[in-house]
Every structure is written in structure tokens, then in C-alpha cells.
Amino acid sequence: MDRLVRVVWDDAWADHGWSDETEAGPVTCMSVGFVVQETTKGILLAQSVSQSGFGSMWFVPSDMIVSVYHLKLGETA
């Protein structure tokens, strides 16, 4: 698992309680993770990777993705 990426994606906007807000739109988010799978439907990322599997996975649908930046894995500290 050597593909580390930063995904910029649009998420839904929500409010709670009373509001007089009449305009809303998507909220731009950024996530960093290891690519588990990438298809035309979207990208599946994992926060952690081990020999026995993946930890804390999440999926971002293609229609929500703004951009994907491939990050260089550095040397150990």
C-alpha cells in the first residue's frame, strides 16, 4: 500500500436549530489516506494499513471529488 493521496471533495452542508439562512451549498473538504481501491464510482481510502487489513476506511463518490493529489512517501524520521 504505497499510494498516499490528498482528496479534495465537496460534502453536503447542514444546519441545526432555527435559522434564517436561505443560501447553502457544498462544503469543500480535504482528506488524506492510503488508496485501497479507485474505480469510476469513487475512491476508497484507509487511514491505517497493516499486514492484516485496513483501519478507518471511507469512500468518496466520484461526483463529489474535486481533485486528487498524489503525495510522496518520505524516508523514516
Biopython code that builds the backbone (N, CA, C, O; Angstrom):
import numpy as np
from Bio.PDB.StructureBuilder import StructureBuilder

atoms = [
    (1, "MET", "N", (0.859, -1.181, 0.000)),
    (1, "MET", "CA", (0.000, 0.000, 0.000)),
    (1, "MET", "C", (0.893, 1.228, 0.000)),
    (1, "MET", "O", (1.284, 1.718, 1.060)),
    (2, "ASP", "N", (1.213, 1.722, -1.176)),
    (2, "ASP", "CA", (2.153, 2.827, -1.251)),
    (2, "ASP", "C", (1.596, 4.058, -1.932)),
    (2, "ASP", "O", (2.346, 4.960, -2.305)),
    (3, "ARG", "N", (0.274, 4.101, -2.096)),
    (3, "ARG", "CA", (-0.337, 5.285, -2.709)),
    (3, "ARG", "C", (-1.016, 6.118, -1.640)),
    (3, "ARG", "O", (-2.111, 5.790, -1.184)),
    (4, "LEU", "N", (-0.362, 7.191, -1.246)),
    (4, "LEU", "CA", (-0.910, 8.127, -0.272)),
    (4, "LEU", "C", (-1.417, 9.329, -1.049)),
    (4, "LEU", "O", (-0.690, 9.885, -1.873)),
    (5, "VAL", "N", (-2.656, 9.737, -0.798)),
    (5, "VAL", "CA", (-3.253, 10.835, -1.557)),
    (5, "VAL", "C", (-3.953, 11.831, -0.634)),
    (5, "VAL", "O", (-4.310, 11.521, 0.502)),
    (6, "ARG", "N", (-4.133, 13.034, -1.169)),
    (6, "ARG", "CA", (-4.999, 14.040, -0.542)),
    (6, "ARG", "C", (-6.160, 14.240, -1.507)),
    (6, "ARG", "O", (-5.957, 14.606, -2.664)),
    (7, "VAL", "N", (-7.366, 14.001, -1.032)),
    (7, "VAL", "CA", (-8.559, 14.139, -1.857)),
    (7, "VAL", "C", (-9.303, 15.406, -1.428)),
    (7, "VAL", "O", (-9.633, 15.576, -0.254)),
    (8, "VAL", "N", (-9.558, 16.286, -2.388)),
    (8, "VAL", "CA", (-10.391, 17.466, -2.155)),
    (8, "VAL", "C", (-11.758, 17.117, -2.693)),
    (8, "VAL", "O", (-11.892, 16.710, -3.847)),
    (9, "TRP", "N", (-12.800, 17.277, -1.842)),
    (9, "TRP", "CA", (-14.137, 16.839, -2.240)),
    (9, "TRP", "C", (-15.201, 17.737, -1.630)),
    (9, "TRP", "O", (-14.998, 18.359, -0.587)),
    (10, "ASP", "N", (-16.339, 17.786, -2.310)),
    (10, "ASP", "CA", (-17.472, 18.586, -1.841)),
    (10, "ASP", "C", (-18.409, 17.718, -1.016)),
    (10, "ASP", "O", (-18.813, 16.638, -1.448)),
    (11, "ASP", "N", (-18.750, 18.197, 0.173)),
    (11, "ASP", "CA", (-19.656, 17.484, 1.064)),
    (11, "ASP", "C", (-20.955, 18.282, 1.181)),
    (11, "ASP", "O", (-21.017, 19.456, 0.816)),
    (12, "ALA", "N", (-21.968, 17.632, 1.689)),
    (12, "ALA", "CA", (-23.256, 18.292, 1.911)),
    (12, "ALA", "C", (-23.140, 19.305, 3.052)),
    (12, "ALA", "O", (-22.321, 19.133, 3.955)),
    (13, "TRP", "N", (-23.942, 20.341, 3.013)),
    (13, "TRP", "CA", (-23.994, 21.357, 4.059)),
    (13, "TRP", "C", (-25.226, 21.114, 4.900)),
    (13, "TRP", "O", (-26.275, 20.742, 4.374)),
    (14, "ALA", "N", (-25.113, 21.319, 6.193)),
    (14, "ALA", "CA", (-26.259, 21.149, 7.087)),
    (14, "ALA", "C", (-26.228, 22.209, 8.171)),
    (14, "ALA", "O", (-25.171, 22.753, 8.494)),
    (15, "ASP", "N", (-27.379, 22.493, 8.724)),
    (15, "ASP", "CA", (-27.507, 23.430, 9.830)),
    (15, "ASP", "C", (-28.414, 22.781, 10.861)),
    (15, "ASP", "O", (-29.162, 21.858, 10.538)),
    (16, "HIS", "N", (-28.355, 23.243, 12.072)),
    (16, "HIS", "CA", (-29.223, 22.704, 13.114)),
    (16, "HIS", "C", (-29.935, 23.852, 13.822)),
    (16, "HIS", "O", (-29.438, 24.978, 13.843)),
    (17, "GLY", "N", (-31.060, 23.572, 14.381)),
    (17, "GLY", "CA", (-31.811, 24.602, 15.091)),
    (17, "GLY", "C", (-32.487, 25.577, 14.149)),
    (17, "GLY", "O", (-32.605, 25.320, 12.951)),
    (18, "TRP", "N", (-32.928, 26.692, 14.692)),
    (18, "TRP", "CA", (-33.593, 27.735, 13.921)),
    (18, "TRP", "C", (-32.582, 28.535, 13.132)),
    (18, "TRP", "O", (-31.471, 28.780, 13.602)),
    (19, "SER", "N", (-32.968, 28.949, 11.920)),
    (19, "SER", "CA", (-32.065, 29.720, 11.085)),
    (19, "SER", "C", (-32.854, 30.514, 10.075)),
    (19, "SER", "O", (-33.932, 30.104, 9.643)),
    (20, "ASP", "N", (-32.304, 31.667, 9.697)),
    (20, "ASP", "CA", (-32.906, 32.428, 8.603)),
    (20, "ASP", "C", (-32.016, 32.356, 7.362)),
    (20, "ASP", "O", (-32.181, 33.129, 6.418)),
    (21, "GLU", "N", (-31.074, 31.416, 7.380)),
    (21, "GLU", "CA", (-30.188, 31.193, 6.229)),
    (21, "GLU", "C", (-31.006, 30.708, 5.045)),
    (21, "GLU", "O", (-31.765, 29.746, 5.161)),
    (22, "THR", "N", (-30.853, 31.375, 3.898)),
    (22, "THR", "CA", (-31.613, 30.983, 2.712)),
    (22, "THR", "C", (-30.717, 30.507, 1.573)),
    (22, "THR", "O", (-31.211, 30.046, 0.544)),
    (23, "GLU", "N", (-29.403, 30.617, 1.753)),
    (23, "GLU", "CA", (-28.482, 30.150, 0.725)),
    (23, "GLU", "C", (-27.547, 29.116, 1.324)),
    (23, "GLU", "O", (-27.003, 29.305, 2.413)),
    (24, "ALA", "N", (-27.371, 28.039, 0.610)),
    (24, "ALA", "CA", (-26.469, 26.990, 1.061)),
    (24, "ALA", "C", (-25.801, 26.349, -0.136)),
    (24, "ALA", "O", (-26.269, 26.482, -1.267)),
    (25, "GLY", "N", (-24.744, 25.678, 0.109)),
    (25, "GLY", "CA", (-24.037, 24.994, -0.959)),
    (25, "GLY", "C", (-23.098, 23.976, -0.362)),
    (25, "GLY", "O", (-23.025, 23.827, 0.857)),
    (26, "PRO", "N", (-22.382, 23.278, -1.214)),
    (26, "PRO", "CA", (-21.466, 22.261, -0.709)),
    (26, "PRO", "C", (-20.318, 22.880, 0.092)),
    (26, "PRO", "O", (-19.953, 24.039, -0.108)),
    (27, "VAL", "N", (-19.769, 22.088, 0.989)),
    (27, "VAL", "CA", (-18.618, 22.475, 1.782)),
    (27, "VAL", "C", (-17.417, 21.707, 1.238)),
    (27, "VAL", "O", (-17.462, 20.481, 1.130)),
    (28, "THR", "N", (-16.351, 22.414, 0.896)),
    (28, "THR", "CA", (-15.160, 21.761, 0.369)),
    (28, "THR", "C", (-14.342, 21.194, 1.517)),
    (28, "THR", "O", (-14.011, 21.900, 2.470)),
    (29, "CYS", "N", (-14.015, 19.897, 1.415)),
    (29, "CYS", "CA", (-13.272, 19.175, 2.448)),
    (29, "CYS", "C", (-11.992, 18.601, 1.861)),
    (29, "CYS", "O", (-11.863, 18.464, 0.645)),
    (30, "MET", "N", (-11.050, 18.268, 2.731)),
    (30, "MET", "CA", (-9.826, 17.585, 2.319)),
    (30, "MET", "C", (-9.617, 16.380, 3.221)),
    (30, "MET", "O", (-9.776, 16.470, 4.439)),
    (31, "SER", "N", (-9.263, 15.258, 2.620)),
    (31, "SER", "CA", (-8.956, 14.035, 3.359)),
    (31, "SER", "C", (-7.648, 13.465, 2.840)),
    (31, "SER", "O", (-7.352, 13.557, 1.648)),
    (32, "VAL", "N", (-6.865, 12.876, 3.737)),
    (32, "VAL", "CA", (-5.602, 12.236, 3.372)),
    (32, "VAL", "C", (-5.686, 10.771, 3.775)),
    (32, "VAL", "O", (-6.106, 10.454, 4.888)),
    (33, "GLY", "N", (-5.289, 9.880, 2.876)),
    (33, "GLY", "CA", (-5.323, 8.463, 3.205)),
    (33, "GLY", "C", (-4.614, 7.613, 2.171)),
    (33, "GLY", "O", (-4.171, 8.093, 1.128)),
    (34, "PHE", "N", (-4.523, 6.324, 2.500)),
    (34, "PHE", "CA", (-3.951, 5.348, 1.580)),
    (34, "PHE", "C", (-5.050, 4.831, 0.657)),
    (34, "PHE", "O", (-6.142, 4.502, 1.122)),
    (35, "VAL", "N", (-4.775, 4.754, -0.644)),
    (35, "VAL", "CA", (-5.763, 4.283, -1.607)),
    (35, "VAL", "C", (-5.902, 2.771, -1.469)),
    (35, "VAL", "O", (-4.935, 2.030, -1.651)),
    (36, "VAL", "N", (-7.110, 2.321, -1.146)),
    (36, "VAL", "CA", (-7.429, 0.896, -1.089)),
    (36, "VAL", "C", (-7.952, 0.454, -2.440)),
    (36, "VAL", "O", (-7.580, -0.603, -2.951)),
    (37, "GLN", "N", (-8.826, 1.281, -3.017)),
    (37, "GLN", "CA", (-9.406, 0.977, -4.330)),
    (37, "GLN", "C", (-9.856, 2.278, -4.975)),
    (37, "GLN", "O", (-10.356, 3.177, -4.299)),
    (38, "GLU", "N", (-9.676, 2.370, -6.282)),
    (38, "GLU", "CA", (-10.125, 3.534, -7.048)),
    (38, "GLU", "C", (-10.822, 3.020, -8.299)),
    (38, "GLU", "O", (-10.228, 2.296, -9.098)),
    (39, "THR", "N", (-12.093, 3.402, -8.464)),
    (39, "THR", "CA", (-12.882, 2.975, -9.620)),
    (39, "THR", "C", (-13.587, 4.194, -10.204)),
    (39, "THR", "O", (-13.413, 5.314, -9.723)),
    (40, "THR", "N", (-14.376, 3.969, -11.233)),
    (40, "THR", "CA", (-15.163, 5.060, -11.809)),
    (40, "THR", "C", (-16.231, 5.541, -10.837)),
    (40, "THR", "O", (-16.743, 6.651, -10.987)),
    (41, "LYS", "N", (-16.577, 4.727, -9.840)),
    (41, "LYS", "CA", (-17.586, 5.116, -8.841)),
    (41, "LYS", "C", (-17.022, 6.008, -7.747)),
    (41, "LYS", "O", (-17.765, 6.754, -7.109)),
    (42, "GLY", "N", (-15.701, 5.938, -7.522)),
    (42, "GLY", "CA", (-15.098, 6.761, -6.481)),
    (42, "GLY", "C", (-13.804, 6.180, -5.964)),
    (42, "GLY", "O", (-13.193, 5.316, -6.592)),
    (43, "ILE", "N", (-13.394, 6.675, -4.798)),
    (43, "ILE", "CA", (-12.125, 6.264, -4.216)),
    (43, "ILE", "C", (-12.351, 5.806, -2.779)),
    (43, "ILE", "O", (-13.043, 6.463, -2.002)),
    (44, "LEU", "N", (-11.752, 4.664, -2.443)),
    (44, "LEU", "CA", (-11.825, 4.102, -1.096)),
    (44, "LEU", "C", (-10.479, 4.315, -0.438)),
    (44, "LEU", "O", (-9.453, 3.847, -0.933)),
    (45, "LEU", "N", (-10.484, 5.031, 0.691)),
    (45, "LEU", "CA", (-9.257, 5.361, 1.403)),
    (45, "LEU", "C", (-9.233, 4.682, 2.765)),
    (45, "LEU", "O", (-10.278, 4.372, 3.338)),
    (46, "ALA", "N", (-8.026, 4.458, 3.274)),
    (46, "ALA", "CA", (-7.845, 3.929, 4.626)),
    (46, "ALA", "C", (-6.909, 4.853, 5.389)),
    (46, "ALA", "O", (-5.923, 5.349, 4.843)),
    (47, "GLN", "N", (-7.229, 5.076, 6.654)),
    (47, "GLN", "CA", (-6.369, 5.897, 7.499)),
    (47, "GLN", "C", (-5.118, 5.122, 7.898)),
    (47, "GLN", "O", (-4.027, 5.684, 7.995)),
    (48, "SER", "N", (-5.295, 3.816, 8.128)),
    (48, "SER", "CA", (-4.191, 2.966, 8.565)),
    (48, "SER", "C", (-4.151, 1.689, 7.746)),
    (48, "SER", "O", (-5.178, 1.218, 7.258)),
    (49, "VAL", "N", (-2.945, 1.128, 7.600)),
    (49, "VAL", "CA", (-2.754, -0.116, 6.855)),
    (49, "VAL", "C", (-1.841, -1.020, 7.671)),
    (49, "VAL", "O", (-0.841, -0.564, 8.225)),
    (50, "SER", "N", (-2.189, -2.309, 7.743)),
    (50, "SER", "CA", (-1.326, -3.284, 8.408)),
    (50, "SER", "C", (-1.301, -4.563, 7.583)),
    (50, "SER", "O", (-1.971, -4.651, 6.554)),
    (51, "GLN", "N", (-0.539, -5.546, 8.023)),
    (51, "GLN", "CA", (-0.478, -6.820, 7.304)),
    (51, "GLN", "C", (-1.818, -7.544, 7.340)),
    (51, "GLN", "O", (-2.108, -8.359, 6.464)),
    (52, "SER", "N", (-2.635, -7.250, 8.349)),
    (52, "SER", "CA", (-3.915, -7.958, 8.495)),
    (52, "SER", "C", (-5.116, -7.194, 7.946)),
    (52, "SER", "O", (-6.236, -7.703, 8.000)),
    (53, "GLY", "N", (-4.914, -5.987, 7.420)),
    (53, "GLY", "CA", (-6.054, -5.276, 6.846)),
    (53, "GLY", "C", (-5.921, -3.768, 6.916)),
    (53, "GLY", "O", (-4.823, -3.220, 7.015)),
    (54, "PHE", "N", (-7.073, -3.113, 6.861)),
    (54, "PHE", "CA", (-7.148, -1.660, 6.791)),
    (54, "PHE", "C", (-7.927, -1.118, 7.984)),
    (54, "PHE", "O", (-8.840, -1.773, 8.488)),
    (55, "GLY", "N", (-7.562, 0.082, 8.432)),
    (55, "GLY", "CA", (-8.264, 0.706, 9.545)),
    (55, "GLY", "C", (-8.896, 2.017, 9.137)),
    (55, "GLY", "O", (-8.317, 2.789, 8.373)),
    (56, "SER", "N", (-10.084, 2.263, 9.648)),
    (56, "SER", "CA", (-10.800, 3.535, 9.441)),
    (56, "SER", "C", (-10.908, 3.895, 7.962)),
    (56, "SER", "O", (-10.295, 4.857, 7.498)),
    (57, "MET", "N", (-11.695, 3.112, 7.231)),
    (57, "MET", "CA", (-11.871, 3.350, 5.797)),
    (57, "MET", "C", (-13.056, 4.282, 5.539)),
    (57, "MET", "O", (-14.005, 4.329, 6.322)),
    (58, "TRP", "N", (-12.986, 5.007, 4.451)),
    (58, "TRP", "CA", (-14.104, 5.827, 3.987)),
    (58, "TRP", "C", (-14.071, 5.913, 2.473)),
    (58, "TRP", "O", (-13.020, 5.786, 1.844)),
    (59, "PHE", "N", (-15.260, 6.134, 1.897)),
    (59, "PHE", "CA", (-15.438, 6.157, 0.447)),
    (59, "PHE", "C", (-15.934, 7.531, 0.032)),
    (59, "PHE", "O", (-16.858, 8.073, 0.638)),
    (60, "VAL", "N", (-15.319, 8.097, -1.006)),
    (60, "VAL", "CA", (-15.765, 9.371, -1.572)),
    (60, "VAL", "C", (-16.237, 9.096, -2.998)),
    (60, "VAL", "O", (-15.439, 8.674, -3.835)),
    (61, "PRO", "N", (-17.533, 9.331, -3.291)),
    (61, "PRO", "CA", (-18.051, 9.107, -4.642)),
    (61, "PRO", "C", (-17.405, 10.049, -5.669)),
    (61, "PRO", "O", (-17.068, 11.188, -5.348)),
    (62, "SER", "N", (-17.240, 9.571, -6.883)),
    (62, "SER", "CA", (-16.605, 10.343, -7.960)),
    (62, "SER", "C", (-17.235, 11.711, -8.170)),
    (62, "SER", "O", (-16.529, 12.697, -8.381)),
    (63, "ASP", "N", (-18.563, 11.775, -8.114)),
    (63, "ASP", "CA", (-19.251, 13.045, -8.363)),
    (63, "ASP", "C", (-18.936, 14.104, -7.318)),
    (63, "ASP", "O", (-19.169, 15.289, -7.555)),
    (64, "MET", "N", (-18.411, 13.701, -6.168)),
    (64, "MET", "CA", (-18.090, 14.640, -5.094)),
    (64, "MET", "C", (-16.625, 15.064, -5.111)),
    (64, "MET", "O", (-16.251, 16.020, -4.431)),
    (65, "ILE", "N", (-15.783, 14.355, -5.889)),
    (65, "ILE", "CA", (-14.345, 14.627, -5.908)),
    (65, "ILE", "C", (-14.033, 15.842, -6.773)),
    (65, "ILE", "O", (-14.445, 15.921, -7.931)),
    (66, "VAL", "N", (-13.297, 16.790, -6.192)),
    (66, "VAL", "CA", (-12.824, 17.965, -6.913)),
    (66, "VAL", "C", (-11.450, 17.674, -7.515)),
    (66, "VAL", "O", (-11.204, 17.972, -8.684)),
    (67, "SER", "N", (-10.546, 17.081, -6.701)),
    (67, "SER", "CA", (-9.207, 16.748, -7.187)),
    (67, "SER", "C", (-8.567, 15.708, -6.277)),
    (67, "SER", "O", (-8.950, 15.544, -5.119)),
    (68, "VAL", "N", (-7.572, 15.006, -6.839)),
    (68, "VAL", "CA", (-6.797, 14.021, -6.091)),
    (68, "VAL", "C", (-5.326, 14.343, -6.309)),
    (68, "VAL", "O", (-4.858, 14.402, -7.446)),
    (69, "TYR", "N", (-4.599, 14.551, -5.215)),
    (69, "TYR", "CA", (-3.168, 14.842, -5.272)),
    (69, "TYR", "C", (-2.410, 13.645, -4.724)),
    (69, "TYR", "O", (-2.684, 13.197, -3.611)),
    (70, "HIS", "N", (-1.476, 13.131, -5.475)),
    (70, "HIS", "CA", (-0.653, 12.015, -5.022)),
    (70, "HIS", "C", (0.493, 12.576, -4.186)),
    (70, "HIS", "O", (1.224, 13.457, -4.639)),
    (71, "LEU", "N", (0.648, 12.068, -2.972)),
    (71, "LEU", "CA", (1.666, 12.553, -2.042)),
    (71, "LEU", "C", (2.858, 11.607, -2.046)),
    (71, "LEU", "O", (2.695, 10.391, -2.151)),
    (72, "LYS", "N", (4.023, 12.154, -1.933)),
    (72, "LYS", "CA", (5.255, 11.363, -1.946)),
    (72, "LYS", "C", (5.498, 10.813, -0.546)),
    (72, "LYS", "O", (5.450, 11.553, 0.436)),
    (73, "LEU", "N", (5.758, 9.516, -0.460)),
    (73, "LEU", "CA", (6.108, 8.903, 0.811)),
    (73, "LEU", "C", (7.570, 9.212, 1.102)),
    (73, "LEU", "O", (8.437, 8.957, 0.266)),
    (74, "GLY", "N", (7.844, 9.751, 2.267)),
    (74, "GLY", "CA", (9.204, 10.138, 2.600)),
    (74, "GLY", "C", (9.972, 9.046, 3.338)),
    (74, "GLY", "O", (9.467, 7.947, 3.568)),
    (75, "GLU", "N", (11.189, 9.379, 3.696)),
    (75, "GLU", "CA", (12.032, 8.465, 4.442)),
    (75, "GLU", "C", (11.617, 8.498, 5.911)),
    (75, "GLU", "O", (10.969, 9.444, 6.359)),
    (76, "THR", "N", (11.991, 7.474, 6.647)),
    (76, "THR", "CA", (11.673, 7.424, 8.060)),
    (76, "THR", "C", (12.435, 8.500, 8.814)),
    (76, "THR", "O", (13.533, 8.896, 8.424)),
    (77, "ALA", "N", (11.839, 8.962, 9.890)),
    (77, "ALA", "CA", (12.441, 10.052, 10.675)),
    (77, "ALA", "C", (13.590, 9.574, 11.530)),
    (77, "ALA", "O", (14.199, 10.368, 12.246)),
]
sb = StructureBuilder()
sb.init_structure("model")
sb.init_model(0)
sb.init_chain("A")
sb.init_seg("    ")
for serial, (resi, resn, name, xyz) in enumerate(atoms, 1):
    if name == "N":
        sb.init_residue(resn, " ", resi, " ")
    sb.init_atom(name, np.array(xyz, "f"), 0.0, 1.0, " ", f" {name:<3s}", serial, name[0])
structure = sb.get_structure()
